[in-house]
Amino acid sequence: MMDLSPLALWQSLSAQPGGKWLFSRAICFKAPYFASISPRFEVLRPGHCEVSVRKHRAVLNHIGTVHAIAMCNMAELAGGTLTEVTVPATHRWIPKGMTVEYLKKAGTDLRAVATPVGDLPAGAGEYPVQVDVFDTAGDVVFRAVIAMWVSAKK
């Protein structure tokens, strides 16, 4: 039987023409709310995930910059996908909380970079993931730390 884990799917599609787009659509099909920001996965491996979002009308606020909640959505997508490909198949996870900082107006396309803050817990416990969102100048415009709750599958 074919392994359809997100990491295996990424590894089979990402180097193919249109593969990153197809992978991004597959993730949004599984979790439809993420489609609202039209994300594109750029890098995915255990312990690291990068997702980009174009500045387009659907993600803008009333002043023409990328909306704060669109960046929260982006952070949860990057952080959750990182966690999915990092925790062992014997475990499950769910976001428990998220703290955010809005550091600068987000007036360009964006790139979210998710990395773990600490090690996976030995048993059940919190696994914090930091997500920095960069504008096209390389400035951090948003930062989130997501507390992922990781536990053994029942």
Backbone bond lengths (Angstrom), bond angles and torsions (degrees), N, CA, C in turn:
res aa  C-N    CA-C-N  psi(-1)  N-CA   C-N-CA  omega(-1)  CA-C   N-CA-C  phi
1 M - - - 1.453 - - 1.530 109.42 -
2 M 1.315 116.41 140.76 1.458 121.64 -177.90 1.534 110.45 -74.67
3 D 1.341 116.87 136.36 1.459 122.55 177.28 1.523 108.19 -79.24
4 L 1.325 117.02 115.48 1.454 120.72 -178.63 1.527 112.01 -106.03
5 S 1.320 117.06 28.11 1.456 119.24 175.70 1.525 108.47 -63.28
6 P 1.331 117.31 154.20 1.464 118.78 178.76 1.530 113.19 -56.15
7 L 1.328 117.67 -38.70 1.462 119.33 -179.59 1.528 111.11 -66.45
8 A 1.329 117.18 -43.31 1.465 120.40 178.36 1.529 110.88 -63.73
9 L 1.331 116.46 -40.48 1.461 120.44 178.24 1.530 110.40 -63.82
10 W 1.335 116.78 -43.92 1.464 121.20 176.95 1.519 110.73 -59.05
11 Q 1.311 116.34 -47.88 1.464 120.35 -177.40 1.520 111.87 -62.49
12 S 1.331 117.60 -32.29 1.464 119.42 179.64 1.529 113.00 -82.52
13 L 1.330 117.67 -27.06 1.465 120.00 -174.67 1.524 115.12 -100.83
14 S 1.326 118.96 -34.04 1.466 121.37 -165.46 1.523 114.90 -60.68
15 A 1.319 118.45 -29.41 1.463 120.35 -178.98 1.540 112.32 -87.87
16 Q 1.325 117.00 -7.10 1.464 121.40 -178.59 1.531 110.15 -85.89
17 P 1.339 117.45 151.54 1.469 118.83 174.55 1.530 110.26 -57.89
18 G 1.320 116.50 127.35 1.469 121.30 -178.63 1.518 113.86 75.28
19 G 1.322 117.75 3.06 1.463 121.02 -175.30 1.514 114.20 -67.35
20 K 1.337 117.37 -39.38 1.465 120.07 178.71 1.523 110.17 -66.04
21 W 1.317 116.24 -39.78 1.459 120.83 176.46 1.524 110.32 -62.32
22 L 1.338 117.15 -46.52 1.454 121.31 -179.44 1.530 111.43 -63.41
23 F 1.326 117.18 -42.45 1.462 120.84 177.49 1.530 109.89 -61.00
24 S 1.324 117.16 -45.26 1.463 121.54 179.87 1.523 111.03 -59.75
25 R 1.330 117.08 -41.88 1.466 121.11 177.68 1.525 110.84 -65.26
26 A 1.325 117.63 -38.57 1.471 120.89 179.67 1.529 110.79 -63.71
27 I 1.328 116.85 -42.48 1.467 120.25 178.26 1.526 109.81 -63.71
28 C 1.325 116.84 -42.05 1.469 120.27 179.17 1.522 112.12 -69.16
29 F 1.311 118.06 -26.37 1.464 120.91 175.02 1.529 109.30 -68.65
30 K 1.315 116.71 -40.35 1.468 122.17 179.15 1.525 111.11 -69.62
31 A 1.327 118.13 -38.93 1.469 123.94 179.48 1.527 107.50 -127.80
32 P 1.342 117.89 84.51 1.470 122.18 -168.51 1.530 116.63 -58.19
33 Y 1.319 118.82 -29.25 1.470 119.51 -176.46 1.525 111.52 -60.03
34 F 1.325 117.49 -32.68 1.466 120.34 -178.60 1.525 112.30 -64.54
35 A 1.314 117.52 -22.76 1.468 120.26 179.55 1.521 111.62 -63.00
36 S 1.328 118.04 -20.26 1.462 121.24 -178.05 1.530 112.95 -62.44
37 I 1.342 117.78 -20.07 1.465 120.21 179.03 1.531 112.56 -105.17
38 S 1.332 117.96 -0.30 1.472 122.92 -178.94 1.532 111.78 50.17
39 P 1.346 117.17 58.71 1.463 120.14 -176.22 1.522 112.62 -75.56
40 R 1.313 114.97 160.44 1.465 121.43 172.13 1.528 107.72 -135.26
41 F 1.317 115.60 122.36 1.457 120.17 175.77 1.520 108.76 -74.38
42 E 1.319 115.76 134.78 1.462 122.12 -179.35 1.524 111.73 -110.75
43 V 1.334 117.40 -40.40 1.467 123.55 -178.49 1.523 107.13 -141.87
44 L 1.332 116.59 137.49 1.462 120.26 175.66 1.516 109.34 -150.60
45 R 1.323 114.75 122.88 1.460 122.28 173.86 1.518 106.88 -158.51
46 P 1.321 118.74 162.19 1.460 118.80 177.04 1.531 110.30 -54.08
47 G 1.327 115.47 128.90 1.452 120.86 179.17 1.516 115.91 85.04
48 H 1.349 118.06 2.15 1.474 119.48 -178.49 1.529 110.31 -159.34
49 C 1.320 115.29 133.39 1.467 120.76 176.12 1.521 108.81 -146.46
50 E 1.333 116.15 137.39 1.460 121.98 175.16 1.523 109.12 -128.64
51 V 1.331 114.64 131.24 1.459 122.31 -179.53 1.522 107.78 -130.26
52 S 1.325 117.15 136.58 1.464 119.95 177.08 1.533 110.02 -113.16
53 V 1.322 114.31 153.30 1.459 122.12 176.60 1.523 107.09 -138.21
54 R 1.316 115.35 130.27 1.457 120.00 175.46 1.526 110.06 -77.77
55 K 1.309 115.77 145.65 1.456 120.14 172.01 1.527 106.41 -75.73
56 H 1.319 115.84 109.88 1.459 121.15 178.44 1.531 108.38 -142.95
57 R 1.287 116.25 166.34 1.457 121.91 -170.52 1.527 114.24 -50.60
58 A 1.306 118.43 -40.23 1.469 121.53 -174.98 1.528 113.78 -64.62
59 V 1.336 118.22 -19.76 1.468 120.07 -177.99 1.537 112.50 -107.88
60 L 1.328 117.37 6.95 1.466 119.94 -175.39 1.527 112.85 -88.51
61 N 1.328 114.54 153.27 1.460 121.43 172.74 1.533 109.17 -98.61
62 H 1.312 116.66 -169.67 1.467 121.67 -176.04 1.524 113.81 -70.99
63 I 1.344 118.76 -14.21 1.471 120.19 178.50 1.531 112.41 -105.59
64 G 1.345 116.23 7.94 1.460 120.03 174.19 1.521 115.58 85.06
65 T 1.328 117.05 13.38 1.465 119.96 175.46 1.530 108.51 -109.38
66 V 1.319 116.43 167.81 1.464 119.89 -178.73 1.527 108.54 -66.73
67 H 1.309 115.71 129.51 1.457 123.25 -175.37 1.522 111.73 -63.99
68 A 1.316 116.41 144.01 1.462 122.72 -179.70 1.529 111.91 -56.43
69 I 1.321 117.35 -40.98 1.466 119.65 -177.94 1.527 110.89 -73.11
70 A 1.311 118.17 -28.57 1.471 120.12 173.53 1.533 109.57 -63.30
71 M 1.334 116.52 -38.57 1.474 119.57 177.13 1.525 111.15 -70.20
72 C 1.341 117.90 -35.02 1.468 120.03 174.29 1.527 110.43 -63.09
73 N 1.322 116.35 -42.32 1.462 122.06 177.71 1.534 109.93 -60.22
74 M 1.313 115.72 -45.90 1.462 122.19 178.17 1.525 110.92 -60.08
75 A 1.332 116.66 -44.07 1.465 121.29 -179.93 1.525 111.27 -64.16
76 E 1.336 116.60 -43.53 1.464 118.70 179.85 1.526 111.44 -66.24
77 L 1.315 117.52 -36.95 1.466 120.75 177.25 1.525 110.74 -63.38
78 A 1.323 117.11 -49.46 1.471 120.49 -179.09 1.526 111.05 -65.55
79 G 1.332 116.94 -46.22 1.459 120.74 -179.02 1.521 113.01 -66.19
80 G 1.322 116.10 -40.35 1.466 119.97 178.91 1.511 112.54 -68.37
81 T 1.317 117.22 -40.88 1.461 119.89 179.87 1.520 110.32 -68.78
82 L 1.339 117.41 -39.94 1.464 120.20 173.82 1.530 109.89 -56.21
83 T 1.331 116.80 -47.40 1.463 120.63 -178.68 1.522 110.79 -62.62
84 E 1.318 117.16 -42.35 1.470 121.65 -179.80 1.525 111.96 -58.20
85 V 1.329 117.25 -41.14 1.468 119.57 -177.37 1.527 112.82 -88.15
86 T 1.330 117.31 -3.65 1.462 121.35 -177.42 1.521 112.86 -103.83
87 V 1.339 117.72 -39.82 1.468 119.11 -178.69 1.528 109.54 -72.01
88 P 1.342 117.57 149.58 1.468 119.88 178.38 1.529 111.08 -63.22
89 A 1.305 116.55 154.87 1.467 122.14 -179.78 1.527 111.85 -61.83
90 T 1.308 117.68 -16.84 1.464 122.32 179.03 1.529 112.48 -80.54
91 H 1.343 116.54 -5.11 1.455 121.20 -175.58 1.527 111.92 -119.79
92 R 1.316 114.66 163.32 1.461 122.34 176.05 1.526 107.23 -128.36
93 W 1.325 115.75 168.89 1.465 120.36 -177.55 1.518 109.52 -149.84
94 I 1.314 114.42 159.67 1.462 120.87 174.20 1.533 107.16 -155.32
95 P 1.341 117.74 142.20 1.465 118.24 175.79 1.527 109.48 -66.42
96 K 1.315 115.49 133.79 1.465 121.70 -178.98 1.529 111.27 -104.03
97 G 1.306 116.50 -27.72 1.456 121.18 -179.83 1.515 110.22 -175.62
98 M 1.335 115.28 162.42 1.460 119.30 179.92 1.524 108.40 -146.19
99 T 1.322 115.41 130.80 1.462 120.35 171.88 1.525 107.03 -108.26
100 V 1.316 115.95 139.53 1.466 119.90 -175.70 1.516 110.83 -130.60
101 E 1.322 113.99 152.54 1.460 122.56 173.49 1.519 107.58 -131.19
102 Y 1.317 116.49 127.12 1.450 121.64 173.98 1.518 106.20 -97.96
103 L 1.318 117.19 110.71 1.457 121.76 -168.87 1.521 114.38 -99.09
104 K 1.339 116.72 -25.70 1.461 121.06 -175.27 1.520 107.76 -162.43
105 K 1.333 117.60 152.36 1.457 119.70 175.50 1.529 109.16 -59.08
106 A 1.324 115.70 137.47 1.465 121.86 -178.91 1.525 108.80 -99.62
107 G 1.319 116.28 87.98 1.452 121.27 -173.31 1.516 115.74 -102.01
108 T 1.330 117.39 10.65 1.469 120.62 -177.57 1.534 109.26 -135.56
109 D 1.333 115.57 -178.07 1.457 119.33 167.58 1.527 107.64 -57.31
110 L 1.336 116.99 156.90 1.461 120.79 -175.48 1.523 112.08 -129.37
111 R 1.337 114.50 155.46 1.472 121.58 175.53 1.526 107.67 -134.31
112 A 1.327 115.77 122.70 1.467 122.00 177.79 1.519 108.89 -98.19
113 V 1.327 116.20 133.70 1.466 122.37 177.68 1.521 107.65 -121.76
114 A 1.330 115.60 116.37 1.467 122.00 -179.50 1.517 110.14 -104.97
115 T 1.335 115.44 132.24 1.466 122.18 176.92 1.532 108.32 -142.91
116 P 1.322 117.25 147.63 1.464 118.86 177.78 1.526 110.88 -70.91
117 V 1.320 115.57 148.06 1.454 121.55 177.37 1.528 110.01 -88.43
118 G 1.323 117.41 -31.59 1.460 122.06 -179.05 1.513 110.69 -140.27
119 D 1.312 114.63 -167.32 1.455 121.08 -179.75 1.528 110.59 -85.17
120 L 1.333 115.00 158.42 1.462 119.60 172.83 1.522 108.59 -62.02
121 P 1.330 118.07 141.23 1.463 119.02 177.15 1.533 110.60 -67.66
122 A 1.318 116.13 147.96 1.471 120.93 179.47 1.526 110.63 -64.89
123 G 1.322 117.22 -40.65 1.467 122.48 176.33 1.507 107.99 -116.75
124 A 1.319 117.04 -138.92 1.456 121.12 174.77 1.522 108.66 -75.75
125 G 1.323 116.46 141.59 1.454 119.10 178.10 1.509 112.41 169.52
126 E 1.334 114.63 178.92 1.457 121.01 179.99 1.518 111.64 -80.23
127 Y 1.309 114.45 141.37 1.461 123.41 176.23 1.530 105.87 -127.56
128 P 1.330 117.98 98.12 1.464 119.53 -177.60 1.531 111.97 -77.52
129 V 1.312 114.95 136.00 1.467 122.48 178.76 1.525 107.99 -123.82
130 Q 1.325 116.93 127.38 1.464 121.22 176.98 1.516 109.08 -97.57
131 V 1.319 115.00 137.89 1.462 121.26 176.50 1.516 108.15 -125.57
132 D 1.328 116.02 118.93 1.463 122.12 174.35 1.521 107.20 -104.28
133 V 1.327 115.74 134.05 1.463 121.27 178.42 1.522 107.68 -111.03
134 F 1.326 115.31 124.92 1.465 123.46 -175.36 1.521 110.75 -109.46
135 D 1.329 116.21 144.35 1.464 120.05 170.81 1.531 108.50 -87.47
136 T 1.323 117.55 -177.65 1.466 119.98 -176.12 1.525 112.85 -71.08
137 A 1.337 117.68 -15.50 1.467 120.93 175.72 1.529 111.32 -84.23
138 G 1.341 116.97 -5.28 1.464 120.84 -179.30 1.518 113.91 88.83
139 D 1.330 117.13 7.92 1.459 121.10 178.43 1.528 110.34 -85.11
140 V 1.332 116.39 141.02 1.464 120.79 175.15 1.525 107.27 -77.65
141 V 1.338 116.27 120.30 1.459 121.12 -178.96 1.524 111.90 -104.11
142 F 1.330 116.52 -15.96 1.460 122.10 -174.17 1.522 107.38 -156.12
143 R 1.317 115.61 143.64 1.472 119.92 176.02 1.519 107.97 -139.74
144 A 1.316 116.06 137.98 1.461 121.70 176.20 1.521 108.95 -133.50
145 V 1.308 115.61 146.52 1.469 121.62 167.32 1.523 105.31 -120.39
146 I 1.325 114.63 121.38 1.461 121.19 -177.51 1.520 108.22 -107.20
147 A 1.310 115.80 124.80 1.461 121.10 175.97 1.526 107.66 -86.50
148 M 1.313 116.37 106.63 1.461 121.71 177.01 1.529 108.31 -91.74
149 W 1.310 116.65 132.20 1.462 120.59 174.93 1.523 107.06 -94.86
150 V 1.316 115.90 119.06 1.464 122.74 -178.23 1.524 108.29 -112.48
151 S 1.335 115.97 133.34 1.466 120.71 178.15 1.522 109.50 -150.40
152 A 1.333 115.30 162.65 1.470 120.14 178.04 1.526 109.57 -67.01
153 K 1.335 116.14 144.05 1.465 120.49 175.00 1.518 109.02 -68.16
154 K 1.330 115.29 145.87 1.469 120.32 177.39 1.496 110.84 -85.49
